[in-house]
Amino acid sequence: MGKGKADSLYVGIYGRRNVGKSTLINAITQQEVAIVSPVAGTTTDPVKRSFELLGVGAVVFIDTAGIDDINELGEQRIKKTLDSIRQVDIAILLLTSPRQSLTEEERRLIEEFDSLNTPYLIVYNQREERKPQLNIAEPFIVINAKSGDGIDSLLNELTKTAKPLRQKATLLEGIITPGDTVLLITPIDSEAPEGRLILPQVNTIRDIIDNNAVAIVMKENEAEHFLSTSGIKPALAITDSQLFKEADKLIPNDIPLTSFSILLARQKGNFDAFLRGTPYISSLKDNDRILMLESCSHQSSCEDIGRVKIPSWLQTFTGKKLLFDIVSRLDNINRPIADYALVIQCGGCMVTRKQLINRLQPFINAGIPVANYGMAIAYTQGIFDRATQPFKKQ
């Protein structure tokens, strides 16, 4: 779906062709960023536009193809529109014309919103002077996307809907207290971005500061010297998951230890499902197929954690010949989900919580175990209980 920040809220605009979805995005952003045409079906693939919503923060609006697209590419466009619902936090259903009730296509959209627990607003784009007389039970907001009338009211309702979605647990909420010292062990290898830290490390440092605690950051070869000479006993140590075995030896047992990936799993994913699913690693059999889900696209190397190291550790731990499929970002999964014995999701730093949860929910519903990169590594290194213990107190 293109670029967008993982901490943005995604708002999808849905409806039949030529109801004014692109015009609405232009009215909200006050820019001509979406193509507007009287020809039905102008919008083909979902298009994203960023916006800063007062009191909420970064929002990405997604302009989708009409749900009633009937040309030769219509079915593909409708599929992309429906697929996009799994990636949005809030939906806007846009209506127009003086008709009295919702169409079958619009009802279908509402059913999709409900099935994914996606909050939605019904918005009527008024193109005539007379007020709409819709015979529907749901409340709706009246706007004129072309003139801009009612846009402020729509944004106010959107803010009310969005604010509760922002009230999520932070990475370290309930784990540390003000004044605590947190030790961060951050390896610098070929997978580390040039001249900067990876996003989970940056977000963790910011979260420590927001919790009025102290972050001490170092490479793995500095940790032993620091602990033996500084006289500082951290309240928590956080490492890159691939260093679990080394960190387990370095960090005294009375200091809680976890990883950046597990912190993300707690914040973004279905943590209980990860806790239940990870031990299934011990039950894997020869030729079982495992799905590795990455949230970003990157050039792979011999040190790649998801494509090289975890598959190697899993096969060494189980003693089995395993098959692996890799799917990046939110790309389609081509195999039937029943083909997979286990799904292992990365930390998800480049996707939203809603996107990650919706990505995994079909597997959970089908009874297929799901795990997280950090938890899977901890399990194969024999420190799963220690790595997840800080969160079991919650």
Backbone torsions as a table, in degrees:
resi	resn	phi	psi	omega
1	MET	NA	16.9	177.9
2	GLY	85.1	-165.4	-174.0
3	LYS	-87.1	149.1	175.8
4	GLY	-178.4	146.9	-178.1
5	LYS	-76.3	145.6	-176.6
6	ALA	-68.6	-20.6	179.2
7	ASP	-93.8	5.3	175.8
8	SER	-77.2	153.9	168.0
9	LEU	-94.4	136.1	-177.7
10	TYR	-102.6	126.8	-178.7
11	VAL	-119.7	115.6	179.5
12	GLY	-94.3	137.2	177.2
13	ILE	-108.6	120.3	-171.3
14	TYR	-125.2	160.0	177.5
15	GLY	156.5	-176.8	178.0
16	ARG	-73.0	169.9	177.8
17	ARG	-63.8	144.9	171.5
18	ASN	61.8	31.5	174.2
19	VAL	-92.8	-6.4	177.0
20	GLY	106.4	23.6	-178.3
21	LYS	-62.8	-46.5	179.8
22	SER	-67.1	-39.3	177.0
23	THR	-61.9	-38.2	179.1
24	LEU	-63.7	-44.2	178.8
25	ILE	-61.8	-41.4	177.6
26	ASN	-62.0	-38.9	-179.3
27	ALA	-68.2	-39.0	-179.3
28	ILE	-68.9	-47.1	-175.9
29	THR	-83.1	-11.5	-178.5
30	GLN	58.1	34.8	176.4
31	GLN	-140.9	153.5	174.5
32	GLU	-86.1	71.7	-174.7
33	VAL	-98.6	-14.4	179.5
34	ALA	-120.7	141.5	-179.0
35	ILE	-70.4	128.2	179.4
36	VAL	-113.8	131.9	-179.2
37	SER	-152.2	145.4	174.8
38	PRO	-71.4	-9.4	-179.8
39	VAL	-79.4	122.6	-179.6
40	ALA	-64.3	139.1	176.3
41	GLY	89.8	18.3	-179.9
42	THR	-63.6	-42.7	178.6
43	THR	-79.1	125.3	-176.6
44	THR	-106.2	-66.7	178.2
45	ASP	-96.1	155.9	175.5
46	PRO	-57.0	132.1	-179.3
47	VAL	-118.2	136.1	-175.2
48	LYS	-109.2	140.6	176.2
49	ARG	-137.9	131.9	-177.0
50	SER	-88.5	152.7	-177.2
51	PHE	-157.7	145.4	176.7
52	GLU	-101.2	110.9	-177.5
53	LEU	-93.8	120.6	-175.5
54	LEU	-57.0	127.7	179.2
55	GLY	84.9	-4.6	-179.1
56	VAL	-123.0	-46.8	-178.0
57	GLY	111.3	-149.2	-173.8
58	ALA	-69.6	129.4	177.5
59	VAL	-128.5	139.6	175.2
60	VAL	-115.5	116.9	177.1
61	PHE	-88.8	137.1	-178.4
62	ILE	-117.3	116.9	178.3
63	ASP	-91.2	120.2	-173.1
64	THR	-112.0	160.9	176.3
65	ALA	-70.3	153.8	-178.3
66	GLY	-62.3	140.7	-176.7
67	ILE	-74.6	-9.3	179.6
68	ASP	-110.2	24.2	-178.2
69	ASP	-62.6	123.1	-173.0
70	ILE	-120.0	7.2	178.5
71	ASN	-78.1	-174.6	-172.0
72	GLU	-66.0	-21.7	176.5
73	LEU	-98.8	3.9	-173.3
74	GLY	-56.0	-45.0	-177.6
75	GLU	-61.3	-40.2	178.5
76	GLN	-66.0	-40.2	179.7
77	ARG	-66.8	-42.1	178.4
78	ILE	-62.7	-40.1	178.2
79	LYS	-60.6	-43.9	178.6
80	LYS	-64.1	-37.9	177.6
81	THR	-62.6	-47.4	179.8
82	LEU	-66.5	-38.7	177.8
83	ASP	-61.3	-34.8	-177.1
84	SER	-65.3	-21.9	-179.3
85	ILE	-62.6	-30.4	178.1
86	ARG	-67.9	-12.9	-174.5
87	GLN	-109.7	3.1	-177.7
88	VAL	-109.2	153.0	177.2
89	ASP	-90.8	-32.6	-178.6
90	ILE	-138.7	145.2	177.2
91	ALA	-117.9	144.6	170.3
92	ILE	-115.5	122.1	175.4
93	LEU	-99.0	113.3	-175.4
94	LEU	-99.5	130.3	179.9
95	LEU	-120.0	163.3	171.0
96	THR	-158.0	178.1	-177.5
97	SER	76.6	156.8	-175.1
98	PRO	-85.5	21.0	-177.7
99	ARG	-67.3	165.0	-168.2
100	GLN	-93.7	-19.3	-173.9
101	SER	-146.4	171.4	179.2
102	LEU	-74.8	146.6	177.6
103	THR	-81.3	170.9	177.4
104	GLU	-61.1	-40.0	179.6
105	GLU	-64.2	-39.1	-180.0
106	GLU	-69.7	-37.7	175.7
107	ARG	-64.4	-36.5	178.4
108	ARG	-62.4	-41.1	177.6
109	LEU	-61.9	-44.7	180.0
110	ILE	-61.2	-39.9	176.9
111	GLU	-61.2	-39.5	177.5
112	GLU	-65.1	-43.4	178.4
113	PHE	-58.7	-47.2	-177.8
114	ASP	-64.3	-40.4	-177.0
115	SER	-65.3	-26.2	-180.0
116	LEU	-103.2	9.6	-179.0
117	ASN	53.8	39.9	179.4
118	THR	-96.2	116.8	177.4
119	PRO	-63.5	146.0	-177.3
120	TYR	-142.4	155.2	174.6
121	LEU	-118.2	137.0	173.4
122	ILE	-97.7	125.1	-175.3
123	VAL	-124.4	130.2	178.5
124	TYR	-103.7	118.6	177.8
125	ASN	-87.7	102.0	-173.2
126	GLN	-82.8	116.0	-179.7
127	ARG	-105.9	-3.6	179.2
128	GLU	-124.9	165.5	-178.0
129	GLU	-70.2	-34.7	-176.3
130	ARG	-72.9	146.2	-178.4
131	LYS	-72.7	146.9	178.3
132	PRO	-69.6	143.8	177.2
133	GLN	-116.9	62.2	-177.2
134	LEU	-74.8	132.4	177.7
135	ASN	-96.1	70.2	179.4
136	ILE	-131.7	151.2	-177.6
137	ALA	-77.3	-28.5	-175.2
138	GLU	-75.5	141.1	174.7
139	PRO	-66.7	151.5	178.7
140	PHE	-141.5	159.1	-178.2
141	ILE	-109.3	135.6	-179.2
142	VAL	-101.0	128.7	177.4
143	ILE	-135.6	170.9	165.3
144	ASN	-128.3	101.5	-173.4
145	ALA	-63.1	-30.9	-177.5
146	LYS	-73.1	-42.7	-178.7
147	SER	-88.3	-20.0	-177.7
148	GLY	92.6	-3.4	178.7
149	ASP	-62.5	133.9	176.3
150	GLY	84.4	-4.3	-178.5
151	ILE	-65.0	-39.7	179.0
152	ASP	-62.2	-40.8	178.0
153	SER	-63.7	-40.0	177.4
154	LEU	-62.6	-45.2	-179.4
155	LEU	-64.8	-34.3	176.6
156	ASN	-63.8	-44.2	178.1
157	GLU	-66.8	-36.9	177.8
158	LEU	-64.5	-39.4	178.0
159	THR	-62.8	-44.1	178.4
160	LYS	-60.3	-38.8	180.0
161	THR	-72.8	-35.4	-173.9
162	ALA	-78.9	-34.1	-173.1
163	LYS	-56.7	-45.1	178.2
164	PRO	-61.4	-27.7	179.6
165	LEU	-72.5	-21.6	177.5
166	ARG	-80.5	-16.5	-176.0
167	GLN	-85.0	63.8	-178.9
168	LYS	-103.8	159.9	177.4
169	ALA	-66.0	139.8	174.4
170	THR	-78.2	172.9	-176.6
171	LEU	-56.3	-41.0	-171.9
172	LEU	-116.9	15.5	-179.8
173	GLU	-59.5	126.7	179.2
174	GLY	81.6	-3.1	-178.8
175	ILE	-101.2	-39.2	178.7
176	ILE	-121.3	164.5	179.3
177	THR	-127.4	162.5	179.3
178	PRO	-54.7	136.3	179.7
179	GLY	91.5	-11.1	178.5
180	ASP	-66.5	152.6	171.4
181	THR	-106.3	129.2	-179.0
182	VAL	-117.8	126.0	-179.5
183	LEU	-95.0	123.6	179.2
184	LEU	-111.5	121.0	179.0
185	ILE	-103.4	112.5	-171.9
186	THR	-122.7	105.6	179.8
187	PRO	-69.9	147.5	173.7
188	ILE	-117.3	100.5	-179.9
189	ASP	-128.4	-166.3	-176.1
190	SER	-67.1	-18.7	178.6
191	GLU	-85.3	-12.8	179.8
192	ALA	-74.3	136.8	179.7
193	PRO	-65.6	147.1	-176.8
194	GLU	-65.4	122.1	172.5
195	GLY	75.6	10.4	-179.7
196	ARG	-155.1	168.9	176.3
197	LEU	-89.7	160.9	175.7
198	ILE	-75.0	158.8	-172.9
199	LEU	-57.7	-43.1	179.0
200	PRO	-60.0	-35.7	178.8
201	GLN	-67.4	-44.3	178.8
202	VAL	-61.8	-46.1	-179.2
203	ASN	-63.6	-35.4	179.3
204	THR	-67.9	-42.5	177.3
205	ILE	-59.3	-45.4	179.0
206	ARG	-62.2	-40.3	-179.1
207	ASP	-66.5	-37.5	176.3
208	ILE	-61.6	-45.3	178.6
209	ILE	-62.5	-43.0	179.7
210	ASP	-62.9	-27.5	177.8
211	ASN	-89.7	13.4	177.3
212	ASN	57.3	36.9	176.7
213	ALA	-114.1	179.3	-174.8
214	VAL	-114.0	129.5	177.9
215	ALA	-103.7	130.1	173.7
216	ILE	-118.9	119.4	-172.0
217	VAL	-114.5	133.9	179.2
218	MET	-158.1	163.5	173.1
219	LYS	-78.3	164.6	-174.0
220	GLU	-62.5	-31.2	-177.1
221	ASN	-78.5	-1.9	176.6
222	GLU	-102.4	-13.6	-170.8
223	ALA	-66.3	-44.4	-177.2
224	GLU	-61.9	-44.7	179.2
225	HIS	-62.8	-43.0	-179.6
226	PHE	-60.6	-48.5	-176.4
227	LEU	-66.5	-31.6	-176.5
228	SER	-85.5	-18.1	-174.4
229	THR	-118.4	-21.0	-172.6
230	SER	-80.1	-25.9	-174.5
231	GLY	76.7	5.4	179.9
232	ILE	-96.2	129.5	174.9
233	LYS	-108.1	106.4	-178.6
234	PRO	-62.8	147.6	173.6
235	ALA	-75.6	-20.6	-178.3
236	LEU	-159.9	142.3	171.9
237	ALA	-116.7	135.0	-179.9
238	ILE	-124.9	128.9	-177.8
239	THR	-125.5	164.6	166.8
240	ASP	-68.2	138.3	-173.1
241	SER	-56.5	-34.3	-176.5
242	GLN	-70.2	-9.1	177.8
243	LEU	-103.3	14.1	-175.6
244	PHE	-53.8	-47.2	-176.0
245	LYS	-61.1	-46.1	179.3
246	GLU	-66.1	-43.3	-178.9
247	ALA	-65.2	-35.0	179.2
248	ASP	-61.5	-34.7	178.1
249	LYS	-77.8	-36.1	-176.3
250	LEU	-75.7	-40.9	-172.4
251	ILE	-88.6	120.7	178.7
252	PRO	-53.9	149.2	-175.3
253	ASN	-63.7	-21.1	-179.8
254	ASP	-84.6	2.8	173.3
255	ILE	-107.1	118.7	179.2
256	PRO	-58.6	142.8	-176.8
257	LEU	-132.8	133.4	173.7
258	THR	-149.6	-167.5	-177.2
259	SER	-131.8	164.0	177.9
260	PHE	-60.7	-40.5	-178.4
261	SER	-64.7	-38.5	179.6
262	ILE	-71.1	-35.1	173.7
263	LEU	-58.0	-44.5	179.1
264	LEU	-65.7	-37.6	178.6
265	ALA	-60.6	-38.9	178.7
266	ARG	-68.4	-40.4	-176.4
267	GLN	-76.7	-39.0	-168.7
268	LYS	-108.1	-32.1	-170.0
269	GLY	-101.8	-173.7	173.5
270	ASN	-86.1	87.9	-170.1
271	PHE	-61.2	-40.9	-180.0
272	ASP	-63.3	-37.5	178.2
273	ALA	-66.1	-37.6	176.3
274	PHE	-64.3	-42.2	179.6
275	LEU	-62.3	-39.4	-179.6
276	ARG	-73.7	-39.1	-170.9
277	GLY	-80.2	-31.9	-174.5
278	THR	-58.1	-44.5	-179.3
279	PRO	-61.7	-12.1	177.5
280	TYR	-63.4	-15.5	177.6
281	ILE	-51.8	-37.3	-179.0
282	SER	-68.0	-15.1	-177.7
283	SER	-100.9	2.0	-178.5
284	LEU	-64.1	146.5	-178.1
285	LYS	-120.0	166.2	176.8
286	ASP	-54.2	135.9	176.9
287	ASN	69.4	12.0	170.2
288	ASP	-64.9	143.1	-178.6
289	ARG	-102.3	131.5	-177.6
290	ILE	-117.9	134.2	178.4
291	LEU	-100.1	120.1	176.3
292	MET	-98.6	118.7	-178.5
293	LEU	-106.7	115.1	175.8
294	GLU	-99.2	149.4	178.8
295	SER	-99.5	0.4	-178.9
296	CYS	-138.5	168.7	172.7
297	SER	-109.9	134.9	-178.9
298	HIS	-157.3	161.2	176.0
299	GLN	-74.0	128.6	-177.6
300	SER	-81.9	151.5	175.8
301	SER	-137.1	179.0	-179.8
302	CYS	-69.0	-10.8	178.3
303	GLU	-105.5	11.3	-177.2
304	ASP	-60.4	126.7	-172.8
305	ILE	-69.8	-43.1	-176.0
306	GLY	-85.4	-30.1	-174.7
307	ARG	-95.7	-22.3	-175.5
308	VAL	-121.2	-58.3	-169.4
309	LYS	-69.7	-49.7	-178.4
310	ILE	-63.2	-46.6	175.4
311	PRO	-55.1	-40.3	179.3
312	SER	-65.3	-46.0	-179.6
313	TRP	-63.6	-38.9	-179.5
314	LEU	-64.6	-43.2	-178.9
315	GLN	-70.1	-35.6	176.4
316	THR	-67.0	-43.7	-178.3
317	PHE	-65.5	-44.5	-175.1
318	THR	-86.0	-23.0	-174.0
319	GLY	70.2	19.1	-177.2
320	LYS	-113.1	154.9	172.3
321	LYS	-87.2	113.8	-175.1
322	LEU	-113.9	152.6	178.5
323	LEU	-107.7	140.6	-175.2
324	PHE	-128.9	134.6	169.2
325	ASP	-114.4	139.1	179.3
326	ILE	-114.6	126.9	175.7
327	VAL	-126.6	126.2	-176.6
328	SER	-97.5	156.5	178.1
329	ARG	48.6	-130.0	179.7
330	LEU	-114.3	31.0	-179.9
331	ASP	-63.4	157.9	-179.3
332	ASN	-65.0	145.7	175.1
333	ILE	-96.0	113.8	-169.8
334	ASN	-78.7	-30.4	-179.9
335	ARG	-82.2	154.1	170.3
336	PRO	-60.4	139.8	-176.2
337	ILE	-63.5	-23.5	179.6
338	ALA	-67.2	-12.5	178.4
339	ASP	-73.1	-14.8	-171.8
340	TYR	-100.8	135.1	175.6
341	ALA	-87.4	-23.3	-175.8
342	LEU	-158.4	144.6	174.5
343	VAL	-120.0	131.5	178.9
344	ILE	-122.3	116.7	-176.1
345	GLN	-100.6	139.1	175.1
346	CYS	-69.5	-178.9	-178.3
347	GLY	-60.8	-29.1	176.5
348	GLY	84.9	29.3	-176.0
349	CYS	-67.0	-19.4	-176.1
350	MET	-102.6	7.1	177.2
351	VAL	-129.9	165.8	179.5
352	THR	-83.6	165.2	178.3
353	ARG	-60.6	-42.6	179.8
354	LYS	-61.4	-43.8	179.7
355	GLN	-63.1	-41.2	-178.5
356	LEU	-68.5	-44.2	-179.5
357	ILE	-62.9	-45.4	179.7
358	ASN	-66.1	-30.7	178.7
359	ARG	-63.4	-38.7	-174.2
360	LEU	-93.5	-20.2	-171.8
361	GLN	-59.0	-39.2	178.2
362	PRO	-60.0	-35.3	178.3
363	PHE	-69.3	-43.0	178.7
364	ILE	-62.2	-43.7	179.0
365	ASN	-61.5	-32.3	-179.4
366	ALA	-84.9	0.5	178.5
367	GLY	78.9	17.7	178.4
368	ILE	-89.4	125.4	-177.4
369	PRO	-61.3	142.7	176.3
370	VAL	-123.6	145.0	179.4
371	ALA	-137.0	174.3	-179.7
372	ASN	-119.4	149.6	-179.2
373	TYR	-47.6	-54.7	-176.1
374	GLY	-61.7	-41.5	-179.7
375	MET	-67.6	-40.5	178.8
376	ALA	-62.7	-42.1	178.4
377	ILE	-64.9	-46.1	179.3
378	ALA	-58.3	-39.3	-179.0
379	TYR	-65.4	-44.2	-178.8
380	THR	-71.1	-20.4	178.5
381	GLN	-94.0	0.4	176.1
382	GLY	79.5	18.3	-179.2
383	ILE	-127.5	30.2	-179.1
384	PHE	-59.1	-45.3	-178.0
385	ASP	-63.4	-43.4	-179.5
386	ARG	-65.9	-41.5	-175.3
387	ALA	-68.8	-25.5	-179.4
388	THR	-103.4	-7.8	-177.4
389	GLN	-57.8	-40.8	-179.0
390	PRO	-56.7	-24.9	-175.8
391	PHE	-94.8	-15.7	-178.5
392	LYS	-77.0	-8.9	176.7
393	LYS	-78.7	-17.5	-173.4
394	GLN	-73.9	NA	NA
